[in-house]
C-alpha cells in the first residue's frame, strides 16, 4: 500500500483524530473512507458540481 503525506491545520487534525477515536478506527481508515465517499459522490455529479465540491474542501482545509 502506498503512503502519502497530507498537510492540514492542527485544529482540523484534532477533529479528525477525535472522530477516528470515537469510531474506533485509525486516522488512515477514516481518511480512506472519507475519500471513497467523496469519489463516489463526485462520480455521480457533473464536472461543475465536482469543481464546486473541490473548492468547498479547499476552504475547509485552509
N, CA, C and O atoms as a GROMACS GRO file, in nm:
protein
  248
    1UNK      N    1   0.085  -0.117   0.000
    1UNK     CA    2   0.000   0.000   0.000
    1UNK      C    3   0.089   0.123   0.000
    1UNK      O    4   0.186   0.131   0.076
    2UNK      N    5   0.056   0.217  -0.085
    2UNK     CA    6   0.133   0.341  -0.093
    2UNK      C    7   0.101   0.432   0.025
    2UNK      O    8  -0.007   0.424   0.084
    3UNK      N    9   0.197   0.516   0.057
    3UNK     CA   10   0.178   0.616   0.162
    3UNK      C   11   0.183   0.753   0.099
    3UNK      O   12   0.254   0.775   0.001
    4UNK      N   13   0.107   0.845   0.156
    4UNK     CA   14   0.109   0.984   0.110
    4UNK      C   15   0.129   1.074   0.231
    4UNK      O   16   0.104   1.034   0.344
    5UNK      N   17   0.172   1.193   0.205
    5UNK     CA   18   0.188   1.293   0.310
    5UNK      C   19   0.085   1.402   0.284
    5UNK      O   20   0.080   1.459   0.176
    6UNK      N   21   0.003   1.429   0.384
    6UNK     CA   22  -0.101   1.531   0.372
    6UNK      C   23  -0.082   1.633   0.482
    6UNK      O   24  -0.068   1.596   0.599
    7UNK      N   25  -0.081   1.759   0.446
    7UNK     CA   26  -0.071   1.866   0.544
    7UNK      C   27  -0.210   1.920   0.574
    7UNK      O   28  -0.292   1.936   0.484
    8UNK      N   29  -0.235   1.949   0.701
    8UNK     CA   30  -0.361   2.010   0.740
    8UNK      C   31  -0.342   2.089   0.869
    8UNK      O   32  -0.250   2.061   0.946
    9UNK      N   33  -0.426   2.184   0.891
    9UNK     CA   34  -0.416   2.264   1.014
    9UNK      C   35  -0.431   2.176   1.138
    9UNK      O   36  -0.503   2.076   1.136
   10UNK      N   37  -0.361   2.214   1.244
   10UNK     CA   38  -0.363   2.137   1.369
   10UNK      C   39  -0.505   2.114   1.422
   10UNK      O   40  -0.538   2.002   1.463
   11UNK      N   41  -0.587   2.216   1.421
   11UNK     CA   42  -0.724   2.203   1.474
   11UNK      C   43  -0.806   2.105   1.391
   11UNK      O   44  -0.887   2.030   1.445
   12UNK      N   45  -0.785   2.107   1.260
   12UNK     CA   46  -0.857   2.014   1.172
   12UNK      C   47  -0.813   1.871   1.203
   12UNK      O   48  -0.895   1.780   1.210
   13UNK      N   49  -0.683   1.852   1.222
   13UNK     CA   50  -0.631   1.719   1.254
   13UNK      C   51  -0.686   1.670   1.388
   13UNK      O   52  -0.716   1.552   1.404
   14UNK      N   53  -0.698   1.761   1.484
   14UNK     CA   54  -0.757   1.722   1.612
   14UNK      C   55  -0.901   1.673   1.594
   14UNK      O   56  -0.942   1.576   1.658
   15UNK      N   57  -0.976   1.738   1.506
   15UNK     CA   58  -1.113   1.695   1.478
   15UNK      C   59  -1.114   1.558   1.411
   15UNK      O   60  -1.196   1.473   1.444
   16UNK      N   61  -1.022   1.537   1.318
   16UNK     CA   62  -1.010   1.407   1.250
   16UNK      C   63  -0.978   1.298   1.352
   16UNK      O   64  -1.040   1.193   1.353
   17UNK      N   65  -0.879   1.324   1.437
   17UNK     CA   66  -0.839   1.226   1.536
   17UNK      C   67  -0.951   1.196   1.636
   17UNK      O   68  -0.969   1.080   1.675
   18UNK      N   69  -1.026   1.297   1.676
   18UNK     CA   70  -1.137   1.276   1.768
   18UNK      C   71  -1.243   1.188   1.704
   18UNK      O   72  -1.295   1.096   1.767
   19UNK      N   73  -1.276   1.216   1.579
   19UNK     CA   74  -1.375   1.136   1.508
   19UNK      C   75  -1.327   0.991   1.491
   19UNK      O   76  -1.404   0.897   1.512
   20UNK      N   77  -1.201   0.974   1.454
   20UNK     CA   78  -1.145   0.839   1.438
   20UNK      C   79  -1.152   0.764   1.571
   20UNK      O   80  -1.188   0.647   1.574
   21UNK      N   81  -1.116   0.830   1.679
   21UNK     CA   82  -1.121   0.768   1.811
   21UNK      C   83  -1.264   0.729   1.848
   21UNK      O   84  -1.288   0.619   1.898
   22UNK      N   85  -1.358   0.820   1.824
   22UNK     CA   86  -1.499   0.792   1.854
   22UNK      C   87  -1.551   0.672   1.775
   22UNK      O   88  -1.634   0.596   1.824
   23UNK      N   89  -1.503   0.656   1.653
   23UNK     CA   90  -1.547   0.546   1.567
   23UNK      C   91  -1.459   0.422   1.582
   23UNK      O   92  -1.479   0.322   1.514
   24UNK      N   93  -1.361   0.431   1.671
   24UNK     CA   94  -1.268   0.321   1.698
   24UNK      C   95  -1.202   0.270   1.570
   24UNK      O   96  -1.200   0.150   1.542
   25UNK      N   97  -1.147   0.363   1.495
   25UNK     CA   98  -1.069   0.327   1.377
   25UNK      C   99  -0.949   0.419   1.366
   25UNK      O  100  -0.942   0.522   1.433
   26UNK      N  101  -0.857   0.382   1.282
   26UNK     CA  102  -0.736   0.462   1.268
   26UNK      C  103  -0.765   0.586   1.185
   26UNK      O  104  -0.864   0.595   1.114
   27UNK      N  105  -0.675   0.681   1.197
   27UNK     CA  106  -0.682   0.802   1.116
   27UNK      C  107  -0.681   0.765   0.968
   27UNK      O  108  -0.758   0.819   0.888
   28UNK      N  109  -0.594   0.672   0.931
   28UNK     CA  110  -0.584   0.630   0.791
   28UNK      C  111  -0.714   0.570   0.740
   28UNK      O  112  -0.757   0.599   0.629
   29UNK      N  113  -0.777   0.487   0.822
   29UNK     CA  114  -0.904   0.427   0.781
   29UNK      C  115  -1.010   0.534   0.760
   29UNK      O  116  -1.087   0.529   0.664
   30UNK      N  117  -1.014   0.631   0.849
   30UNK     CA  118  -1.112   0.738   0.838
   30UNK      C  119  -1.088   0.821   0.712
   30UNK      O  120  -1.183   0.854   0.640
   31UNK      N  121  -0.964   0.855   0.685
   31UNK     CA  122  -0.932   0.936   0.567
   31UNK      C  123  -0.963   0.857   0.439
   31UNK      O  124  -1.017   0.913   0.344
   32UNK      N  125  -0.929   0.727   0.436
   32UNK     CA  126  -0.961   0.645   0.319
   32UNK      C  127  -1.111   0.642   0.294
   32UNK      O  128  -1.156   0.659   0.180
   33UNK      N  129  -1.189   0.622   0.400
   33UNK     CA  130  -1.334   0.618   0.384
   33UNK      C  131  -1.389   0.752   0.338
   33UNK      O  132  -1.479   0.758   0.255
   34UNK      N  133  -1.336   0.861   0.393
   34UNK     CA  134  -1.380   0.994   0.350
   34UNK      C  135  -1.351   1.015   0.202
   34UNK      O  136  -1.434   1.070   0.130
   35UNK      N  137  -1.235   0.973   0.158
   35UNK     CA  138  -1.201   0.989   0.016
   35UNK      C  139  -1.285   0.898  -0.072
   35UNK      O  140  -1.326   0.938  -0.182
   36UNK      N  141  -1.312   0.775  -0.026
   36UNK     CA  142  -1.402   0.686  -0.103
   36UNK      C  143  -1.539   0.751  -0.119
   36UNK      O  144  -1.596   0.751  -0.228
   37UNK      N  145  -1.592   0.806  -0.011
   37UNK     CA  146  -1.723   0.871  -0.015
   37UNK      C  147  -1.720   0.991  -0.110
   37UNK      O  148  -1.813   1.013  -0.186
   38UNK      N  149  -1.613   1.067  -0.104
   38UNK     CA  150  -1.600   1.184  -0.192
   38UNK      C  151  -1.594   1.140  -0.338
   38UNK      O  152  -1.659   1.201  -0.424
   39UNK      N  153  -1.518   1.036  -0.368
   39UNK     CA  154  -1.507   0.986  -0.505
   39UNK      C  155  -1.642   0.936  -0.555
   39UNK      O  156  -1.682   0.968  -0.667
   40UNK      N  157  -1.713   0.858  -0.473
   40UNK     CA  158  -1.846   0.810  -0.513
   40UNK      C  159  -1.939   0.927  -0.542
   40UNK      O  160  -2.010   0.927  -0.643
   41UNK      N  161  -1.937   1.024  -0.455
   41UNK     CA  162  -2.026   1.139  -0.471
   41UNK      C  163  -1.993   1.218  -0.597
   41UNK      O  164  -2.083   1.252  -0.675
   42UNK      N  165  -1.867   1.247  -0.617
   42UNK     CA  166  -1.831   1.328  -0.734
   42UNK      C  167  -1.846   1.253  -0.865
   42UNK      O  168  -1.868   1.313  -0.969
   43UNK      N  169  -1.835   1.121  -0.859
   43UNK     CA  170  -1.855   1.043  -0.983
   43UNK      C  171  -1.999   1.048  -1.030
   43UNK      O  172  -2.025   1.024  -1.148
   44UNK      N  173  -2.092   1.078  -0.941
   44UNK     CA  174  -2.233   1.085  -0.980
   44UNK      C  175  -2.276   1.226  -1.020
   44UNK      O  176  -2.387   1.245  -1.070
   45UNK      N  177  -2.191   1.322  -0.998
   45UNK     CA  178  -2.225   1.461  -1.029
   45UNK      C  179  -2.156   1.506  -1.157
   45UNK      O  180  -2.059   1.444  -1.201
   46UNK      N  181  -2.207   1.611  -1.217
   46UNK     CA  182  -2.140   1.665  -1.336
   46UNK      C  183  -2.010   1.735  -1.297
   46UNK      O  184  -1.985   1.759  -1.179
   47UNK      N  185  -1.929   1.766  -1.393
   47UNK     CA  186  -1.796   1.821  -1.364
   47UNK      C  187  -1.802   1.956  -1.292
   47UNK      O  188  -1.713   1.985  -1.212
   48UNK      N  189  -1.901   2.037  -1.317
   48UNK     CA  190  -1.911   2.164  -1.247
   48UNK      C  191  -1.936   2.141  -1.098
   48UNK      O  192  -1.875   2.208  -1.014
   49UNK      N  193  -2.023   2.048  -1.065
   49UNK     CA  194  -2.052   2.019  -0.926
   49UNK      C  195  -1.927   1.964  -0.856
   49UNK      O  196  -1.901   1.998  -0.741
   50UNK      N  197  -1.852   1.879  -0.924
   50UNK     CA  198  -1.729   1.826  -0.866
   50UNK      C  199  -1.630   1.939  -0.838
   50UNK      O  200  -1.563   1.940  -0.735
   51UNK      N  201  -1.622   2.035  -0.929
   51UNK     CA  202  -1.534   2.150  -0.909
   51UNK      C  203  -1.579   2.231  -0.788
   51UNK      O  204  -1.496   2.273  -0.707
   52UNK      N  205  -1.711   2.253  -0.775
   52UNK     CA  206  -1.764   2.325  -0.659
   52UNK      C  207  -1.731   2.252  -0.528
   52UNK      O  208  -1.696   2.316  -0.429
   53UNK      N  209  -1.741   2.120  -0.528
   53UNK     CA  210  -1.707   2.042  -0.409
   53UNK      C  211  -1.560   2.055  -0.374
   53UNK      O  212  -1.524   2.066  -0.257
   54UNK      N  213  -1.475   2.053  -0.474
   54UNK     CA  214  -1.331   2.068  -0.450
   54UNK      C  215  -1.301   2.204  -0.388
   54UNK      O  216  -1.217   2.214  -0.299
   55UNK      N  217  -1.368   2.306  -0.434
   55UNK     CA  218  -1.348   2.439  -0.376
   55UNK      C  219  -1.394   2.441  -0.229
   55UNK      O  220  -1.328   2.502  -0.145
   56UNK      N  221  -1.505   2.376  -0.199
   56UNK     CA  222  -1.553   2.368  -0.062
   56UNK      C  223  -1.452   2.299   0.026
   56UNK      O  224  -1.424   2.346   0.136
   57UNK      N  225  -1.396   2.188  -0.021
   57UNK     CA  226  -1.294   2.118   0.057
   57UNK      C  227  -1.171   2.205   0.078
   57UNK      O  228  -1.114   2.206   0.187
   58UNK      N  229  -1.132   2.278  -0.025
   58UNK     CA  230  -1.017   2.369  -0.012
   58UNK      C  231  -1.042   2.470   0.100
   58UNK      O  232  -0.953   2.498   0.180
   59UNK      N  233  -1.162   2.525   0.105
   59UNK     CA  234  -1.195   2.623   0.209
   59UNK      C  235  -1.191   2.559   0.347
   59UNK      O  236  -1.145   2.622   0.442
   60UNK      N  237  -1.237   2.436   0.359
   60UNK     CA  238  -1.236   2.368   0.488
   60UNK      C  239  -1.094   2.340   0.536
   60UNK      O  240  -1.067   2.340   0.657
   61UNK      N  241  -1.003   2.317   0.443
   61UNK     CA  242  -0.867   2.282   0.479
   61UNK      C  243  -0.775   2.402   0.496
   61UNK      O  244  -0.661   2.388   0.541
   62UNK      N  245  -0.822   2.519   0.459
   62UNK     CA  246  -0.739   2.640   0.476
   62UNK      C  247  -0.730   2.680   0.619
   62UNK      O  248  -0.664   2.780   0.651
   0.00000   0.00000   0.00000
